Amino acid sequence: MPVDPELLELLVCPKSKGALTVTRLPAPVCERLVARYREDFAGDEPVVSEGLWCRESGLVYPVVSDMPIMLVAEALPAAEALPEAAGENERTNDS
């Protein structure tokens, strides 16, 4: 189930207060996140396929079993989580 659109309207990046965009995460990133959160789900296998991307901060907050993990310490750098975002910060900083 995707992130509820009404919830998405309320959420902002905790670091920059910037807008968030739902984005699909690559399979290797999803597998790594499933392994990271497995212990927290008491016997259930966590499901990860999306993240909430903030262009302003360059962070991606994972959505684990339909729950956005909105902690800066748990966020992934966009360049690591989203191949299409690699180099975006350099383009933004060059402007």
PDB file with one MODEL, atoms N, CA, C and O in Angstrom:
MODEL        1
ATOM      1  N   MET A   1       0.843  -1.178   0.000  1.00  0.00           N
ATOM      2  CA  MET A   1       0.000   0.000   0.000  1.00  0.00           C
ATOM      3  C   MET A   1       0.887   1.239   0.000  1.00  0.00           C
ATOM      4  O   MET A   1       1.813   1.331   0.806  1.00  0.00           O
ATOM      5  N   PRO A   2       0.622   2.183  -0.881  1.00  0.00           N
ATOM      6  CA  PRO A   2       1.447   3.397  -0.931  1.00  0.00           C
ATOM      7  C   PRO A   2       1.157   4.317   0.253  1.00  0.00           C
ATOM      8  O   PRO A   2       0.170   4.147   0.969  1.00  0.00           O
ATOM      9  N   VAL A   3       2.037   5.287   0.434  1.00  0.00           N
ATOM     10  CA  VAL A   3       1.860   6.279   1.490  1.00  0.00           C
ATOM     11  C   VAL A   3       0.560   7.037   1.228  1.00  0.00           C
ATOM     12  O   VAL A   3       0.301   7.470   0.105  1.00  0.00           O
ATOM     13  N   ASP A   4      -0.246   7.192   2.262  1.00  0.00           N
ATOM     14  CA  ASP A   4      -1.517   7.911   2.176  1.00  0.00           C
ATOM     15  C   ASP A   4      -1.251   9.340   1.689  1.00  0.00           C
ATOM     16  O   ASP A   4      -0.440  10.048   2.286  1.00  0.00           O
ATOM     17  N   PRO A   5      -1.920   9.770   0.615  1.00  0.00           N
ATOM     18  CA  PRO A   5      -1.689  11.122   0.085  1.00  0.00           C
ATOM     19  C   PRO A   5      -1.971  12.223   1.113  1.00  0.00           C
ATOM     20  O   PRO A   5      -1.294  13.250   1.110  1.00  0.00           O
ATOM     21  N   GLU A   6      -2.953  12.024   1.982  1.00  0.00           N
ATOM     22  CA  GLU A   6      -3.243  13.030   3.010  1.00  0.00           C
ATOM     23  C   GLU A   6      -2.100  13.128   4.013  1.00  0.00           C
ATOM     24  O   GLU A   6      -1.759  14.220   4.466  1.00  0.00           O
ATOM     25  N   LEU A   7      -1.507  11.984   4.362  1.00  0.00           N
ATOM     26  CA  LEU A   7      -0.352  11.987   5.253  1.00  0.00           C
ATOM     27  C   LEU A   7       0.829  12.673   4.577  1.00  0.00           C
ATOM     28  O   LEU A   7       1.538  13.462   5.202  1.00  0.00           O
ATOM     29  N   LEU A   8       1.036  12.372   3.302  1.00  0.00           N
ATOM     30  CA  LEU A   8       2.154  12.966   2.566  1.00  0.00           C
ATOM     31  C   LEU A   8       2.052  14.488   2.531  1.00  0.00           C
ATOM     32  O   LEU A   8       3.071  15.177   2.570  1.00  0.00           O
ATOM     33  N   GLU A   9       0.836  15.013   2.457  1.00  0.00           N
ATOM     34  CA  GLU A   9       0.655  16.467   2.458  1.00  0.00           C
ATOM     35  C   GLU A   9       1.114  17.101   3.772  1.00  0.00           C
ATOM     36  O   GLU A   9       1.536  18.257   3.794  1.00  0.00           O
ATOM     37  N   LEU A  10       1.027  16.336   4.869  1.00  0.00           N
ATOM     38  CA  LEU A  10       1.395  16.860   6.184  1.00  0.00           C
ATOM     39  C   LEU A  10       2.882  16.709   6.500  1.00  0.00           C
ATOM     40  O   LEU A  10       3.446  17.495   7.261  1.00  0.00           O
ATOM     41  N   LEU A  11       3.508  15.696   5.912  1.00  0.00           N
ATOM     42  CA  LEU A  11       4.909  15.404   6.231  1.00  0.00           C
ATOM     43  C   LEU A  11       5.860  16.358   5.511  1.00  0.00           C
ATOM     44  O   LEU A  11       5.628  16.739   4.364  1.00  0.00           O
ATOM     45  N   VAL A  12       6.921  16.732   6.198  1.00  0.00           N
ATOM     46  CA  VAL A  12       8.021  17.495   5.609  1.00  0.00           C
ATOM     47  C   VAL A  12       9.321  16.863   6.086  1.00  0.00           C
ATOM     48  O   VAL A  12       9.335  16.111   7.060  1.00  0.00           O
ATOM     49  N   CYS A  13      10.375  17.164   5.418  1.00  0.00           N
ATOM     50  CA  CYS A  13      11.693  16.676   5.820  1.00  0.00           C
ATOM     51  C   CYS A  13      12.040  17.250   7.197  1.00  0.00           C
ATOM     52  O   CYS A  13      11.994  18.466   7.381  1.00  0.00           O
ATOM     53  N   PRO A  14      12.381  16.402   8.159  1.00  0.00           N
ATOM     54  CA  PRO A  14      12.723  16.924   9.485  1.00  0.00           C
ATOM     55  C   PRO A  14      14.010  17.756   9.506  1.00  0.00           C
ATOM     56  O   PRO A  14      14.219  18.543  10.428  1.00  0.00           O
ATOM     57  N   LYS A  15      14.854  17.590   8.517  1.00  0.00           N
ATOM     58  CA  LYS A  15      16.106  18.346   8.480  1.00  0.00           C
ATOM     59  C   LYS A  15      15.914  19.725   7.844  1.00  0.00           C
ATOM     60  O   LYS A  15      16.321  20.738   8.413  1.00  0.00           O
ATOM     61  N   SER A  16      15.290  19.757   6.658  1.00  0.00           N
ATOM     62  CA  SER A  16      15.195  21.016   5.914  1.00  0.00           C
ATOM     63  C   SER A  16      13.802  21.631   5.913  1.00  0.00           C
ATOM     64  O   SER A  16      13.628  22.786   5.525  1.00  0.00           O
ATOM     65  N   LYS A  17      12.814  20.860   6.347  1.00  0.00           N
ATOM     66  CA  LYS A  17      11.398  21.252   6.279  1.00  0.00           C
ATOM     67  C   LYS A  17      10.914  21.337   4.834  1.00  0.00           C
ATOM     68  O   LYS A  17       9.868  21.923   4.557  1.00  0.00           O
ATOM     69  N   GLY A  18      11.683  20.746   3.915  1.00  0.00           N
ATOM     70  CA  GLY A  18      11.323  20.732   2.496  1.00  0.00           C
ATOM     71  C   GLY A  18      10.259  19.694   2.175  1.00  0.00           C
ATOM     72  O   GLY A  18       9.962  18.811   2.980  1.00  0.00           O
ATOM     73  N   ALA A  19       9.694  19.819   0.986  1.00  0.00           N
ATOM     74  CA  ALA A  19       8.662  18.904   0.503  1.00  0.00           C
ATOM     75  C   ALA A  19       9.250  17.524   0.240  1.00  0.00           C
ATOM     76  O   ALA A  19      10.443  17.381  -0.029  1.00  0.00           O
ATOM     77  N   LEU A  20       8.397  16.517   0.322  1.00  0.00           N
ATOM     78  CA  LEU A  20       8.801  15.127   0.101  1.00  0.00           C
ATOM     79  C   LEU A  20       8.089  14.572  -1.119  1.00  0.00           C
ATOM     80  O   LEU A  20       6.932  14.900  -1.382  1.00  0.00           O
ATOM     81  N   THR A  21       8.797  13.725  -1.865  1.00  0.00           N
ATOM     82  CA  THR A  21       8.255  13.060  -3.039  1.00  0.00           C
ATOM     83  C   THR A  21       8.399  11.557  -2.840  1.00  0.00           C
ATOM     84  O   THR A  21       9.466  11.071  -2.465  1.00  0.00           O
ATOM     85  N   VAL A  22       7.308  10.821  -3.098  1.00  0.00           N
ATOM     86  CA  VAL A  22       7.383   9.367  -3.028  1.00  0.00           C
ATOM     87  C   VAL A  22       8.198   8.877  -4.213  1.00  0.00           C
ATOM     88  O   VAL A  22       7.958   9.281  -5.351  1.00  0.00           O
ATOM     89  N   THR A  23       9.157   8.010  -3.943  1.00  0.00           N
ATOM     90  CA  THR A  23      10.008   7.491  -5.005  1.00  0.00           C
ATOM     91  C   THR A  23      10.253   6.003  -4.792  1.00  0.00           C
ATOM     92  O   THR A  23      10.332   5.530  -3.659  1.00  0.00           O
ATOM     93  N   ARG A  24      10.370   5.287  -5.874  1.00  0.00           N
ATOM     94  CA  ARG A  24      10.649   3.848  -5.824  1.00  0.00           C
ATOM     95  C   ARG A  24      12.135   3.658  -5.557  1.00  0.00           C
ATOM     96  O   ARG A  24      12.969   4.349  -6.142  1.00  0.00           O
ATOM     97  N   LEU A  25      12.464   2.727  -4.681  1.00  0.00           N
ATOM     98  CA  LEU A  25      13.865   2.451  -4.349  1.00  0.00           C
ATOM     99  C   LEU A  25      14.362   1.247  -5.138  1.00  0.00           C
ATOM    100  O   LEU A  25      13.591   0.319  -5.382  1.00  0.00           O
ATOM    101  N   PRO A  26      15.625   1.235  -5.542  1.00  0.00           N
ATOM    102  CA  PRO A  26      16.190   0.083  -6.246  1.00  0.00           C
ATOM    103  C   PRO A  26      16.205  -1.160  -5.347  1.00  0.00           C
ATOM    104  O   PRO A  26      16.304  -1.057  -4.124  1.00  0.00           O
ATOM    105  N   ALA A  27      16.105  -2.328  -5.974  1.00  0.00           N
ATOM    106  CA  ALA A  27      16.043  -3.598  -5.240  1.00  0.00           C
ATOM    107  C   ALA A  27      17.186  -3.781  -4.234  1.00  0.00           C
ATOM    108  O   ALA A  27      16.921  -4.192  -3.105  1.00  0.00           O
ATOM    109  N   PRO A  28      18.442  -3.495  -4.593  1.00  0.00           N
ATOM    110  CA  PRO A  28      19.523  -3.689  -3.607  1.00  0.00           C
ATOM    111  C   PRO A  28      19.346  -2.816  -2.361  1.00  0.00           C
ATOM    112  O   PRO A  28      19.666  -3.248  -1.254  1.00  0.00           O
ATOM    113  N   VAL A  29      18.845  -1.603  -2.533  1.00  0.00           N
ATOM    114  CA  VAL A  29      18.611  -0.710  -1.395  1.00  0.00           C
ATOM    115  C   VAL A  29      17.479  -1.275  -0.539  1.00  0.00           C
ATOM    116  O   VAL A  29      17.573  -1.279   0.688  1.00  0.00           O
ATOM    117  N   CYS A  30      16.407  -1.753  -1.181  1.00  0.00           N
ATOM    118  CA  CYS A  30      15.281  -2.355  -0.452  1.00  0.00           C
ATOM    119  C   CYS A  30      15.745  -3.554   0.370  1.00  0.00           C
ATOM    120  O   CYS A  30      15.369  -3.695   1.533  1.00  0.00           O
ATOM    121  N   GLU A  31      16.555  -4.410  -0.229  1.00  0.00           N
ATOM    122  CA  GLU A  31      17.047  -5.601   0.475  1.00  0.00           C
ATOM    123  C   GLU A  31      17.874  -5.210   1.700  1.00  0.00           C
ATOM    124  O   GLU A  31      17.759  -5.827   2.759  1.00  0.00           O
ATOM    125  N   ARG A  32      18.697  -4.195   1.547  1.00  0.00           N
ATOM    126  CA  ARG A  32      19.529  -3.733   2.661  1.00  0.00           C
ATOM    127  C   ARG A  32      18.655  -3.177   3.794  1.00  0.00           C
ATOM    128  O   ARG A  32      18.933  -3.409   4.970  1.00  0.00           O
ATOM    129  N   LEU A  33      17.598  -2.441   3.429  1.00  0.00           N
ATOM    130  CA  LEU A  33      16.703  -1.872   4.433  1.00  0.00           C
ATOM    131  C   LEU A  33      15.875  -2.950   5.123  1.00  0.00           C
ATOM    132  O   LEU A  33      15.642  -2.872   6.329  1.00  0.00           O
ATOM    133  N   VAL A  34      15.431  -3.953   4.375  1.00  0.00           N
ATOM    134  CA  VAL A  34      14.690  -5.068   4.979  1.00  0.00           C
ATOM    135  C   VAL A  34      15.565  -5.740   6.031  1.00  0.00           C
ATOM    136  O   VAL A  34      15.098  -6.034   7.131  1.00  0.00           O
ATOM    137  N   ALA A  35      16.812  -5.981   5.706  1.00  0.00           N
ATOM    138  CA  ALA A  35      17.730  -6.601   6.670  1.00  0.00           C
ATOM    139  C   ALA A  35      17.921  -5.712   7.901  1.00  0.00           C
ATOM    140  O   ALA A  35      17.980  -6.216   9.023  1.00  0.00           O
ATOM    141  N   ARG A  36      18.017  -4.398   7.701  1.00  0.00           N
ATOM    142  CA  ARG A  36      18.227  -3.460   8.792  1.00  0.00           C
ATOM    143  C   ARG A  36      17.037  -3.451   9.761  1.00  0.00           C
ATOM    144  O   ARG A  36      17.232  -3.380  10.975  1.00  0.00           O
ATOM    145  N   TYR A  37      15.811  -3.522   9.236  1.00  0.00           N
ATOM    146  CA  TYR A  37      14.613  -3.380  10.069  1.00  0.00           C
ATOM    147  C   TYR A  37      13.983  -4.708  10.487  1.00  0.00           C
ATOM    148  O   TYR A  37      12.989  -4.704  11.213  1.00  0.00           O
ATOM    149  N   ARG A  38      14.531  -5.839  10.051  1.00  0.00           N
ATOM    150  CA  ARG A  38      13.940  -7.154  10.339  1.00  0.00           C
ATOM    151  C   ARG A  38      13.711  -7.372  11.834  1.00  0.00           C
ATOM    152  O   ARG A  38      12.641  -7.843  12.220  1.00  0.00           O
ATOM    153  N   GLU A  39      14.670  -7.048  12.669  1.00  0.00           N
ATOM    154  CA  GLU A  39      14.545  -7.259  14.116  1.00  0.00           C
ATOM    155  C   GLU A  39      13.407  -6.444  14.730  1.00  0.00           C
ATOM    156  O   GLU A  39      12.843  -6.848  15.746  1.00  0.00           O
ATOM    157  N   ASP A  40      13.068  -5.321  14.138  1.00  0.00           N
ATOM    158  CA  ASP A  40      12.043  -4.434  14.686  1.00  0.00           C
ATOM    159  C   ASP A  40      10.616  -4.912  14.395  1.00  0.00           C
ATOM    160  O   ASP A  40       9.658  -4.312  14.882  1.00  0.00           O
ATOM    161  N   PHE A  41      10.464  -5.969  13.619  1.00  0.00           N
ATOM    162  CA  PHE A  41       9.130  -6.377  13.182  1.00  0.00           C
ATOM    163  C   PHE A  41       8.674  -7.711  13.764  1.00  0.00           C
ATOM    164  O   PHE A  41       7.791  -8.356  13.198  1.00  0.00           O
ATOM    165  N   ALA A  42       9.252  -8.131  14.871  1.00  0.00           N
ATOM    166  CA  ALA A  42       8.797  -9.278  15.668  1.00  0.00           C
ATOM    167  C   ALA A  42       8.197 -10.412  14.843  1.00  0.00           C
ATOM    168  O   ALA A  42       7.011 -10.715  14.976  1.00  0.00           O
ATOM    169  N   GLY A  43       8.988 -11.026  14.014  1.00  0.00           N
ATOM    170  CA  GLY A  43       8.533 -12.196  13.275  1.00  0.00           C
ATOM    171  C   GLY A  43       7.947 -11.903  11.910  1.00  0.00           C
ATOM    172  O   GLY A  43       7.934 -12.785  11.052  1.00  0.00           O
ATOM    173  N   ASP A  44       7.462 -10.696  11.681  1.00  0.00           N
ATOM    174  CA  ASP A  44       6.964 -10.322  10.358  1.00  0.00           C
ATOM    175  C   ASP A  44       8.125  -9.818   9.513  1.00  0.00           C
ATOM    176  O   ASP A  44       9.050  -9.184  10.021  1.00  0.00           O
ATOM    177  N   GLU A  45       8.067 -10.104   8.234  1.00  0.00           N
ATOM    178  CA  GLU A  45       9.103  -9.617   7.321  1.00  0.00           C
ATOM    179  C   GLU A  45       8.749  -8.188   6.909  1.00  0.00           C
ATOM    180  O   GLU A  45       7.682  -7.971   6.336  1.00  0.00           O
ATOM    181  N   PRO A  46       9.615  -7.206   7.185  1.00  0.00           N
ATOM    182  CA  PRO A  46       9.321  -5.842   6.754  1.00  0.00           C
ATOM    183  C   PRO A  46       9.291  -5.760   5.222  1.00  0.00           C
ATOM    184  O   PRO A  46       9.988  -6.504   4.532  1.00  0.00           O
ATOM    185  N   VAL A  47       8.484  -4.856   4.719  1.00  0.00           N
ATOM    186  CA  VAL A  47       8.355  -4.638   3.285  1.00  0.00           C
ATOM    187  C   VAL A  47       8.867  -3.233   2.979  1.00  0.00           C
ATOM    188  O   VAL A  47       8.426  -2.255   3.581  1.00  0.00           O
ATOM    189  N   VAL A  48       9.794  -3.149   2.043  1.00  0.00           N
ATOM    190  CA  VAL A  48      10.349  -1.853   1.644  1.00  0.00           C
ATOM    191  C   VAL A  48      10.379  -1.790   0.122  1.00  0.00           C
ATOM    192  O   VAL A  48      10.974  -2.651  -0.527  1.00  0.00           O
ATOM    193  N   SER A  49       9.747  -0.787  -0.441  1.00  0.00           N
ATOM    194  CA  SER A  49       9.823  -0.581  -1.885  1.00  0.00           C
ATOM    195  C   SER A  49       9.904   0.905  -2.240  1.00  0.00           C
ATOM    196  O   SER A  49      10.268   1.264  -3.360  1.00  0.00           O
ATOM    197  N   GLU A  50       9.561   1.770  -1.272  1.00  0.00           N
ATOM    198  CA  GLU A  50       9.528   3.205  -1.536  1.00  0.00           C
ATOM    199  C   GLU A  50      10.274   3.981  -0.460  1.00  0.00           C
ATOM    200  O   GLU A  50      10.580   3.479   0.622  1.00  0.00           O
ATOM    201  N   GLY A  51      10.547   5.219  -0.812  1.00  0.00           N
ATOM    202  CA  GLY A  51      11.115   6.153   0.141  1.00  0.00           C
ATOM    203  C   GLY A  51      10.506   7.514  -0.099  1.00  0.00           C
ATOM    204  O   GLY A  51       9.852   7.740  -1.117  1.00  0.00           O
ATOM    205  N   LEU A  52      10.718   8.416   0.832  1.00  0.00           N
ATOM    206  CA  LEU A  52      10.267   9.808   0.691  1.00  0.00           C
ATOM    207  C   LEU A  52      11.514  10.657   0.497  1.00  0.00           C
ATOM    208  O   LEU A  52      12.351  10.778   1.391  1.00  0.00           O
ATOM    209  N   TRP A  53      11.618  11.235  -0.677  1.00  0.00           N
ATOM    210  CA  TRP A  53      12.821  11.961  -1.094  1.00  0.00           C
ATOM    211  C   TRP A  53      12.618  13.456  -0.907  1.00  0.00           C
ATOM    212  O   TRP A  53      11.623  14.022  -1.359  1.00  0.00           O
ATOM    213  N   CYS A  54      13.570  14.084  -0.239  1.00  0.00           N
ATOM    214  CA  CYS A  54      13.602  15.538  -0.125  1.00  0.00           C
ATOM    215  C   CYS A  54      14.768  16.040  -0.961  1.00  0.00           C
ATOM    216  O   CYS A  54      15.927  15.809  -0.619  1.00  0.00           O
ATOM    217  N   ARG A  55      14.466  16.720  -2.043  1.00  0.00           N
ATOM    218  CA  ARG A  55      15.526  17.269  -2.905  1.00  0.00           C
ATOM    219  C   ARG A  55      16.363  18.307  -2.155  1.00  0.00           C
ATOM    220  O   ARG A  55      17.578  18.391  -2.331  1.00  0.00           O
ATOM    221  N   GLU A  56      15.689  19.093  -1.319  1.00  0.00           N
ATOM    222  CA  GLU A  56      16.366  20.178  -0.623  1.00  0.00           C
ATOM    223  C   GLU A  56      17.478  19.673   0.299  1.00  0.00           C
ATOM    224  O   GLU A  56      18.579  20.223   0.303  1.00  0.00           O
ATOM    225  N   SER A  57      17.191  18.631   1.075  1.00  0.00           N
ATOM    226  CA  SER A  57      18.197  18.104   1.998  1.00  0.00           C
ATOM    227  C   SER A  57      19.044  17.005   1.367  1.00  0.00           C
ATOM    228  O   SER A  57      20.116  16.672   1.872  1.00  0.00           O
ATOM    229  N   GLY A  58      18.553  16.434   0.246  1.00  0.00           N
ATOM    230  CA  GLY A  58      19.279  15.339  -0.393  1.00  0.00           C
ATOM    231  C   GLY A  58      19.161  14.035   0.372  1.00  0.00           C
ATOM    232  O   GLY A  58      20.041  13.180   0.283  1.00  0.00           O
ATOM    233  N   LEU A  59      18.064  13.873   1.134  1.00  0.00           N
ATOM    234  CA  LEU A  59      17.864  12.669   1.930  1.00  0.00           C
ATOM    235  C   LEU A  59      16.634  11.899   1.467  1.00  0.00           C
ATOM    236  O   LEU A  59      15.678  12.474   0.948  1.00  0.00           O
ATOM    237  N   VAL A  60      16.679  10.589   1.667  1.00  0.00           N
ATOM    238  CA  VAL A  60      15.545   9.709   1.374  1.00  0.00           C
ATOM    239  C   VAL A  60      15.188   8.993   2.665  1.00  0.00           C
ATOM    240  O   VAL A  60      16.020   8.307   3.260  1.00  0.00           O
ATOM    241  N   TYR A  61      13.942   9.158   3.092  1.00  0.00           N
ATOM    242  CA  TYR A  61      13.438   8.513   4.299  1.00  0.00           C
ATOM    243  C   TYR A  61      12.725   7.231   3.881  1.00  0.00           C
ATOM    244  O   TYR A  61      11.780   7.290   3.094  1.00  0.00           O
ATOM    245  N   PRO A  62      13.156   6.070   4.389  1.00  0.00           N
ATOM    246  CA  PRO A  62      12.544   4.816   3.951  1.00  0.00           C
ATOM    247  C   PRO A  62      11.108   4.681   4.454  1.00  0.00           C
ATOM    248  O   PRO A  62      10.761   5.167   5.531  1.00  0.00           O
ATOM    249  N   VAL A  63      10.282   4.009   3.650  1.00  0.00           N
ATOM    250  CA  VAL A  63       8.930   3.637   4.050  1.00  0.00           C
ATOM    251  C   VAL A  63       8.981   2.132   4.278  1.00  0.00           C
ATOM    252  O   VAL A  63       9.153   1.357   3.338  1.00  0.00           O
ATOM    253  N   VAL A  64       8.828   1.727   5.541  1.00  0.00           N
ATOM    254  CA  VAL A  64       8.972   0.327   5.928  1.00  0.00           C
ATOM    255  C   VAL A  64       7.601  -0.190   6.357  1.00  0.00           C
ATOM    256  O   VAL A  64       7.019   0.288   7.330  1.00  0.00           O
ATOM    257  N   SER A  65       7.096  -1.176   5.613  1.00  0.00           N
ATOM    258  CA  SER A  65       5.768  -1.743   5.896  1.00  0.00           C
ATOM    259  C   SER A  65       4.741  -0.635   6.074  1.00  0.00           C
ATOM    260  O   SER A  65       3.993  -0.611   7.052  1.00  0.00           O
ATOM    261  N   ASP A  66       4.719   0.277   5.115  1.00  0.00           N
ATOM    262  CA  ASP A  66       3.775   1.400   5.040  1.00  0.00           C
ATOM    263  C   ASP A  66       3.977   2.474   6.109  1.00  0.00           C
ATOM    264  O   ASP A  66       3.125   3.349   6.261  1.00  0.00           O
ATOM    265  N   MET A  67       5.074   2.426   6.845  1.00  0.00           N
ATOM    266  CA  MET A  67       5.353   3.424   7.876  1.00  0.00           C
ATOM    267  C   MET A  67       6.572   4.254   7.465  1.00  0.00           C
ATOM    268  O   MET A  67       7.683   3.729   7.394  1.00  0.00           O
ATOM    269  N   PRO A  68       6.370   5.546   7.195  1.00  0.00           N
ATOM    270  CA  PRO A  68       7.534   6.387   6.899  1.00  0.00           C
ATOM    271  C   PRO A  68       8.426   6.515   8.133  1.00  0.00           C
ATOM    272  O   PRO A  68       7.946   6.820   9.225  1.00  0.00           O
ATOM    273  N   ILE A  69       9.711   6.281   7.955  1.00  0.00           N
ATOM    274  CA  ILE A  69      10.685   6.417   9.041  1.00  0.00           C
ATOM    275  C   ILE A  69      11.292   7.810   8.913  1.00  0.00           C
ATOM    276  O   ILE A  69      12.239   8.015   8.154  1.00  0.00           O
ATOM    277  N   MET A  70      10.746   8.755   9.653  1.00  0.00           N
ATOM    278  CA  MET A  70      11.083  10.168   9.492  1.00  0.00           C
ATOM    279  C   MET A  70      12.143  10.625  10.499  1.00  0.00           C
ATOM    280  O   MET A  70      11.971  11.637  11.179  1.00  0.00           O
ATOM    281  N   LEU A  71      13.213   9.886  10.583  1.00  0.00           N
ATOM    282  CA  LEU A  71      14.335  10.239  11.448  1.00  0.00           C
ATOM    283  C   LEU A  71      15.549  10.542  10.578  1.00  0.00           C
ATOM    284  O   LEU A  71      15.917   9.741   9.719  1.00  0.00           O
ATOM    285  N   VAL A  72      16.161  11.682  10.795  1.00  0.00           N
ATOM    286  CA  VAL A  72      17.333  12.065  10.004  1.00  0.00           C
ATOM    287  C   VAL A  72      18.417  10.993  10.113  1.00  0.00           C
ATOM    288  O   VAL A  72      19.098  10.696   9.132  1.00  0.00           O
ATOM    289  N   ALA A  73      18.575  10.419  11.295  1.00  0.00           N
ATOM    290  CA  ALA A  73      19.610   9.397  11.496  1.00  0.00           C
ATOM    291  C   ALA A  73      19.346   8.127  10.690  1.00  0.00           C
ATOM    292  O   ALA A  73      20.281   7.368  10.431  1.00  0.00           O
ATOM    293  N   GLU A  74      18.101   7.875  10.288  1.00  0.00           N
ATOM    294  CA  GLU A  74      17.740   6.681   9.525  1.00  0.00           C
ATOM    295  C   GLU A  74      17.651   6.960   8.020  1.00  0.00           C
ATOM    296  O   GLU A  74      17.502   6.032   7.225  1.00  0.00           O
ATOM    297  N   ALA A  75      17.741   8.218   7.637  1.00  0.00           N
ATOM    298  CA  ALA A  75      17.624   8.595   6.229  1.00  0.00           C
ATOM    299  C   ALA A  75      18.870   8.176   5.456  1.00  0.00           C
ATOM    300  O   ALA A  75      19.961   8.051   6.012  1.00  0.00           O
ATOM    301  N   LEU A  76      18.675   7.967   4.168  1.00  0.00           N
ATOM    302  CA  LEU A  76      19.779   7.619   3.274  1.00  0.00           C
ATOM    303  C   LEU A  76      20.116   8.814   2.398  1.00  0.00           C
ATOM    304  O   LEU A  76      19.218   9.557   2.000  1.00  0.00           O
ATOM    305  N   PRO A  77      21.385   9.011   2.092  1.00  0.00           N
ATOM    306  CA  PRO A  77      21.726  10.052   1.125  1.00  0.00           C
ATOM    307  C   PRO A  77      21.085   9.702  -0.226  1.00  0.00           C
ATOM    308  O   PRO A  77      21.127   8.546  -0.647  1.00  0.00           O
ATOM    309  N   ALA A  78      20.503  10.678  -0.895  1.00  0.00           N
ATOM    310  CA  ALA A  78      19.836  10.423  -2.168  1.00  0.00           C
ATOM    311  C   ALA A  78      20.781   9.799  -3.182  1.00  0.00           C
ATOM    312  O   ALA A  78      20.363   8.934  -3.952  1.00  0.00           O
ATOM    313  N   ALA A  79      22.031  10.208  -3.205  1.00  0.00           N
ATOM    314  CA  ALA A  79      22.987   9.653  -4.172  1.00  0.00           C
ATOM    315  C   ALA A  79      23.201   8.158  -3.957  1.00  0.00           C
ATOM    316  O   ALA A  79      23.531   7.439  -4.900  1.00  0.00           O
ATOM    317  N   GLU A  80      23.016   7.682  -2.719  1.00  0.00           N
ATOM    318  CA  GLU A  80      23.166   6.266  -2.410  1.00  0.00           C
ATOM    319  C   GLU A  80      21.876   5.497  -2.697  1.00  0.00           C
ATOM    320  O   GLU A  80      21.920   4.367  -3.182  1.00  0.00           O
ATOM    321  N   ALA A  81      20.735   6.106  -2.399  1.00  0.00           N
ATOM    322  CA  ALA A  81      19.447   5.415  -2.506  1.00  0.00           C
ATOM    323  C   ALA A  81      18.805   5.521  -3.884  1.00  0.00           C
ATOM    324  O   ALA A  81      18.034   4.646  -4.278  1.00  0.00           O
ATOM    325  N   LEU A  82      19.113   6.568  -4.606  1.00  0.00           N
ATOM    326  CA  LEU A  82      18.463   6.819  -5.893  1.00  0.00           C
ATOM    327  C   LEU A  82      19.497   7.095  -6.970  1.00  0.00           C
ATOM    328  O   LEU A  82      20.054   8.192  -7.024  1.00  0.00           O
ATOM    329  N   PRO A  83      19.759   6.132  -7.816  1.00  0.00           N
ATOM    330  CA  PRO A  83      20.764   6.353  -8.863  1.00  0.00           C
ATOM    331  C   PRO A  83      20.476   7.592  -9.709  1.00  0.00           C
ATOM    332  O   PRO A  83      21.401   8.277 -10.144  1.00  0.00           O
ATOM    333  N   GLU A  84      19.184   7.881  -9.946  1.00  0.00           N
ATOM    334  CA  GLU A  84      18.851   9.042 -10.776  1.00  0.00           C
ATOM    335  C   GLU A  84      19.163  10.357 -10.073  1.00  0.00           C
ATOM    336  O   GLU A  84      19.257  11.396 -10.728  1.00  0.00           O
ATOM    337  N   ALA A  85      19.326  10.331  -8.747  1.00  0.00           N
ATOM    338  CA  ALA A  85      19.626  11.551  -7.998  1.00  0.00           C
ATOM    339  C   ALA A  85      21.120  11.809  -7.898  1.00  0.00           C
ATOM    340  O   ALA A  85      21.530  12.903  -7.511  1.00  0.00           O
ATOM    341  N   ALA A  86      21.932  10.832  -8.236  1.00  0.00           N
ATOM    342  CA  ALA A  86      23.373  11.012  -8.152  1.00  0.00           C
ATOM    343  C   ALA A  86      23.782  12.200  -9.019  1.00  0.00           C
ATOM    344  O   ALA A  86      23.451  12.267 -10.203  1.00  0.00           O
ATOM    345  N   GLY A  87      24.491  13.112  -8.422  1.00  0.00           N
ATOM    346  CA  GLY A  87      24.937  14.281  -9.157  1.00  0.00           C
ATOM    347  C   GLY A  87      23.963  15.442  -9.116  1.00  0.00           C
ATOM    348  O   GLY A  87      24.300  16.542  -9.554  1.00  0.00           O
ATOM    349  N   GLU A  88      22.763  15.222  -8.600  1.00  0.00           N
ATOM    350  CA  GLU A  88      21.793  16.321  -8.554  1.00  0.00           C
ATOM    351  C   GLU A  88      22.273  17.442  -7.661  1.00  0.00           C
ATOM    352  O   GLU A  88      22.124  18.612  -8.014  1.00  0.00           O
ATOM    353  N   ASN A  89      22.855  17.114  -6.495  1.00  0.00           N
ATOM    354  CA  ASN A  89      23.348  18.154  -5.611  1.00  0.00           C
ATOM    355  C   ASN A  89      24.447  18.971  -6.268  1.00  0.00           C
ATOM    356  O   ASN A  89      24.539  20.181  -6.058  1.00  0.00           O
ATOM    357  N   GLU A  90      25.285  18.308  -7.066  1.00  0.00           N
ATOM    358  CA  GLU A  90      26.332  19.060  -7.742  1.00  0.00           C
ATOM    359  C   GLU A  90      25.730  20.052  -8.739  1.00  0.00           C
ATOM    360  O   GLU A  90      26.195  21.185  -8.857  1.00  0.00           O
ATOM    361  N   ARG A  91      24.667  19.600  -9.469  1.00  0.00           N
ATOM    362  CA  ARG A  91      24.015  20.505 -10.436  1.00  0.00           C
ATOM    363  C   ARG A  91      23.373  21.673  -9.689  1.00  0.00           C
ATOM    364  O   ARG A  91      23.460  22.817 -10.136  1.00  0.00           O
ATOM    365  N   THR A  92      22.721  21.387  -8.538  1.00  0.00           N
ATOM    366  CA  THR A  92      22.070  22.422  -7.768  1.00  0.00           C
ATOM    367  C   THR A  92      23.108  23.405  -7.228  1.00  0.00           C
ATOM    368  O   THR A  92      22.885  24.615  -7.267  1.00  0.00           O
ATOM    369  N   ASN A  93      24.232  22.907  -6.729  1.00  0.00           N
ATOM    370  CA  ASN A  93      25.257  23.765  -6.148  1.00  0.00           C
ATOM    371  C   ASN A  93      26.001  24.565  -7.203  1.00  0.00           C
ATOM    372  O   ASN A  93      26.550  25.622  -6.893  1.00  0.00           O
ATOM    373  N   ASP A  94      26.033  24.088  -8.448  1.00  0.00           N
ATOM    374  CA  ASP A  94      26.719  24.800  -9.520  1.00  0.00           C
ATOM    375  C   ASP A  94      25.911  25.984 -10.026  1.00  0.00           C
ATOM    376  O   ASP A  94      26.475  26.896 -10.631  1.00  0.00           O
ATOM    377  N   SER A  95      24.603  25.992  -9.792  1.00  0.00           N
ATOM    378  CA  SER A  95      23.741  27.045 -10.332  1.00  0.00           C
ATOM    379  C   SER A  95      24.002  28.369  -9.686  1.00  0.00           C
ATOM    380  O   SER A  95      23.357  29.361 -10.029  1.00  0.00           O
TER     381      SER A  95
ENDMDL
END
